[in-house]
Amino acid sequence: MKYSVVFSPAAAEDLERLFDFALQREMDSETGDLGIPDRALQAIKNGIAFLQSFPFACRKSGNSPFVRELVIPFASAGYVALFDIADSQTVIIGAIRHQREDDYH
């Protein structure tokens, strides 16, 4: 069974925010690599693709068995995607954050 993965508006904004942050960090660095923001988004895409087949394999977040977190490795840290298994066909990404951020926005 394949699930359809949908980004909430907040999660789509998170992707833009994370890309902009990575780009600015690399532009401000003397040894910046402007390819890193694209590679980070690709890592997130690859992680999200996993949810099309195995959303229940991810760790639970909170009391609901349908709200879960996906850890997405990248470089020395990575990202965490909060998602909801809405029904037998749909996964909704609610938020994405860098692992070093305090909490979901």
BAFI-3210 file (N, C-alpha, C; in Angstrom, 3 decimals, decimal comma, padded with zeros to 6 digits):
// residues 105
n [1|2|3|4|5|6|7|8|9|10|11|12|13|14|15|16|17|18|19|20|21|22|23|24|25|26|27|28|29|30|31|32|33|34|35|36|37|38|39|40|41|42|43|44|45|46|47|48|49|50|51|52|53|54|55|56|57|58|59|60|61|62|63|64|65|66|67|68|69|70|71|72|73|74|75|76|77|78|79|80|81|82|83|84|85|86|87|88|89|90|91|92|93|94|95|96|97|98|99|100|101|102|103|104|105]
n.u [000,838|000,540|000,986|-000,305|001,565|001,258|002,007|001,441|000,461|002,083|004,251|005,302|006,192|008,114|010,046|010,962|012,017|014,055|015,701|016,425|017,797|019,978|021,206|021,902|023,675|025,757|026,530|027,535|029,769|033,301|034,252|032,068|029,650|027,639|026,040|025,038|022,438|020,663|021,298|020,467|017,669|017,165|017,813|015,748|013,534|014,084|013,827|011,127|009,942|010,076|007,875|005,770|005,497|005,996|004,820|004,058|006,325|007,775|008,679|006,373|004,694|003,624|000,311|-001,371|-001,613|-001,294|000,061|003,261|006,914|009,507|012,846|015,391|018,400|021,201|024,267|026,036|023,894|020,674|017,207|013,805|010,649|007,359|004,405|001,083|-000,832|-003,372|-005,431|-006,142|-004,801|-003,439|-000,847|-000,030|002,237|003,077|004,969|008,405|011,604|014,947|017,214|018,555|017,019|014,799|012,025|009,049|007,756]
n.v [-001,180|002,188|005,334|008,610|011,497|014,569|017,995|020,234|023,729|025,013|023,241|023,426|026,062|025,717|024,232|026,146|028,018|026,508|025,980|028,625|029,388|027,588|028,336|031,027|030,637|029,276|031,217|033,141|031,958|031,543|029,355|028,419|026,201|026,258|024,286|022,830|023,598|022,623|019,891|019,293|019,673|017,619|015,400|015,580|015,175|012,534|011,218|011,736|010,295|007,709|007,581|007,044|004,348|003,240|004,552|003,843|002,834|004,746|006,689|007,239|010,285|011,878|011,133|009,974|007,217|007,797|010,122|010,977|010,938|011,485|010,837|012,406|011,903|014,080|015,350|016,336|016,370|016,717|016,407|016,615|015,391|016,060|014,259|013,203|010,346|010,364|008,837|005,635|006,103|008,501|010,664|013,386|015,932|017,869|019,598|020,557|020,412|021,453|019,274|020,525|022,622|024,141|023,401|022,397|024,717]
n.w [000,000|-000,819|000,612|000,273|000,517|002,038|002,359|004,986|005,038|006,956|007,192|004,624|004,708|006,665|005,244|003,412|005,224|006,463|004,245|003,525|005,856|005,852|003,459|003,977|006,113|004,827|002,963|004,649|005,634|005,449|004,112|002,761|001,318|-001,259|-002,215|-000,163|000,970|-001,044|-000,997|001,566|001,368|-000,443|001,123|002,987|001,272|000,459|002,912|003,499|001,457|002,394|004,030|002,357|002,207|004,765|007,203|009,809|010,923|012,130|015,063|017,772|018,640|021,285|022,583|020,690|018,451|015,825|015,337|014,579|014,439|012,137|011,833|010,106|008,844|008,321|007,490|010,380|012,066|011,431|010,517|011,748|011,110|011,830|011,696|010,679|010,474|008,575|007,417|005,871|003,549|003,511|004,551|006,518|006,600|009,243|010,386|010,109|011,429|012,278|013,910|015,961|016,733|019,124|019,300|017,484|015,102]
ca.u [000,000|001,255|000,319|-000,075|002,165|000,847|002,601|000,581|001,073|003,148|005,415|005,887|006,935|009,308|011,041|011,551|012,803|015,256|016,552|016,969|018,766|021,189|021,833|022,529|024,811|026,846|026,988|028,276|030,970|034,441|034,420|030,707|029,335|026,285|025,291|024,495|020,979|019,993|021,495|019,619|016,299|017,108|017,765|014,381|012,681|014,342|013,219|009,675|009,551|009,926|006,532|004,807|005,338|006,162|004,648|003,927|007,647|008,385|008,368|005,174|004,893|002,416|-000,566|-002,048|-000,779|-001,227|000,967|004,590|008,074|010,491|014,189|016,019|019,816|021,909|025,522|026,278|022,642|019,588|015,902|012,728|009,357|006,181|003,351|-000,134|-001,390|-004,744|-006,315|-005,413|-004,159|-002,871|000,039|000,078|003,404|002,634|006,084|009,756|012,570|016,308|017,324|019,113|016,025|014,149|010,746|008,375|007,205]
ca.v [000,000|003,467|006,490|009,916|012,386|015,942|018,981|021,317|025,028|025,287|022,422|024,015|027,237|025,209|023,872|027,403|028,584|025,693|026,234|029,985|029,399|026,888|029,161|032,180|030,142|028,975|032,474|033,868|031,200|031,724|028,127|027,986|025,306|026,634|023,081|022,204|023,728|021,690|018,519|019,154|019,455|016,286|014,450|015,639|014,498|011,092|010,747|011,796|009,209|006,523|007,585|006,513|002,907|002,762|005,596|003,292|002,436|005,899|006,772|007,977|011,593|012,169|010,028|009,362|006,291|008,260|011,270|010,368|011,726|010,846|011,402|012,453|012,224|014,913|015,884|015,947|016,400|016,287|017,036|015,802|015,742|015,662|013,942|012,554|009,365|010,859|007,718|004,498|006,487|009,850|011,132|014,846|016,484|019,055|020,499|020,026|021,257|020,955|018,575|021,397|023,627|023,826|022,731|022,663|026,076]
ca.w [000,000|-000,874|001,194|-000,334|001,517|001,786|003,264|005,454|004,740|007,938|006,836|003,418|005,183|007,355|004,223|002,929|006,324|006,635|003,086|003,648|006,950|005,403|002,434|004,622|006,892|003,900|002,369|005,678|005,979|004,551|003,324|002,495|000,208|-001,644|-002,558|001,050|001,106|-001,968|-000,499|002,757|000,891|-001,038|002,246|003,523|000,286|000,545|004,155|003,356|000,548|003,236|004,607|001,385|002,437|006,145|008,215|011,159|011,409|012,815|016,492|018,166|019,264|022,050|022,973|019,547|017,679|014,441|015,249|014,665|014,021|011,272|011,947|008,784|009,034|007,362|008,040|011,774|012,819|010,563|010,636|012,287|010,527|012,601|010,734|011,144|009,547|008,575|007,110|005,298|002,299|003,561|005,617|006,456|007,287|009,975|010,679|009,944|012,130|012,399|015,193|016,990|017,122|020,394|019,150|016,217|015,004]
c.u [000,883|000,385|000,644|000,453|001,877|001,519|001,546|001,221|002,227|004,413|006,096|006,700|008,203|010,404|011,738|012,469|014,113|016,229|017,219|018,034|020,083|021,933|022,559|023,764|026,002|027,395|027,840|029,593|032,076|034,647|033,061|030,563|027,870|025,445|024,619|022,987|020,205|020,126|020,644|018,164|016,146|017,059|016,366|013,421|012,847|013,719|011,709|009,173|009,336|008,493|005,472|004,532|005,277|005,927|004,559|005,267|008,325|007,907|007,127|005,574|003,600|001,589|-001,231|-001,109|-000,583|-000,352|002,371|005,670|009,001|011,813|014,868|017,483|020,347|023,099|025,665|025,011|021,528|018,317|014,923|011,432|008,254|005,060|002,209|-000,574|-002,899|-005,768|-005,485|-004,686|-003,346|-002,020|000,171|001,285|002,954|003,730|007,398|010,697|013,950|016,422|017,875|018,185|015,347|012,873|010,170|007,801|005,760]
c.v [001,244|004,550|007,722|010,831|013,827|016,850|019,991|022,641|025,359|024,495|022,950|025,261|026,815|024,859|025,117|028,014|027,826|025,896|027,599|030,068|028,752|027,713|030,347|031,763|029,875|030,250|033,281|033,198|031,454|030,525|027,552|027,134|025,563|025,450|022,438|022,402|022,786|020,250|018,267|018,906|018,081|015,214|014,408|014,922|012,987|010,508|010,683|010,665|007,894|006,414|007,061|005,033|002,512|003,824|005,055|002,829|003,555|005,986|007,632|009,301|011,962|010,925|009,310|008,404|006,745|009,499|010,754|011,320|010,870|011,565|011,278|012,842|013,139|015,543|015,426|015,962|015,853|017,027|016,065|016,304|015,186|015,406|013,195|011,563|009,616|009,758|006,626|004,836|007,774|010,093|012,643|015,289|017,789|020,072|019,772|020,971|020,628|020,314|019,450|022,547|023,172|023,013|023,022|024,067|026,009]
c.w [000,000|-000,262|000,364|000,772|001,116|002,816|003,687|005,048|005,690|007,604|005,582|003,778|005,910|006,358|003,687|003,981|006,496|005,471|003,206|004,734|006,500|004,358|003,051|005,420|005,976|003,249|003,357|006,047|004,957|003,638|002,929|001,245|-000,162|-002,128|-001,358|001,186|000,181|-001,497|000,747|002,345|000,249|000,047|002,852|002,575|000,363|001,803|004,054|002,452|001,318|003,774|003,641|001,632|003,909|007,215|009,647|011,728|012,203|014,260|016,742|018,798|019,982|022,296|021,809|018,817|016,232|014,248|015,535|014,197|013,172|011,450|010,588|008,963|007,934|008,060|009,493|012,622|011,932|010,879|011,261|011,666|011,419|011,599|011,391|010,071|009,572|008,318|006,441|003,998|002,387|004,795|005,439|007,264|007,936|010,212|010,417|010,652|012,048|013,772|016,305|017,379|018,403|020,232|017,784|016,255|014,611]
res [m|k|y|s|v|v|f|s|p|a|a|a|e|d|l|e|r|l|f|d|f|a|l|q|r|e|m|d|s|e|t|g|d|l|g|i|p|d|r|a|l|q|a|i|k|n|g|i|a|f|l|q|s|f|p|f|a|c|r|k|s|g|n|s|p|f|v|r|e|l|v|i|p|f|a|s|a|g|y|v|a|l|f|d|i|a|d|s|q|t|v|i|i|g|a|i|r|h|q|r|e|d|d|y|h]
***
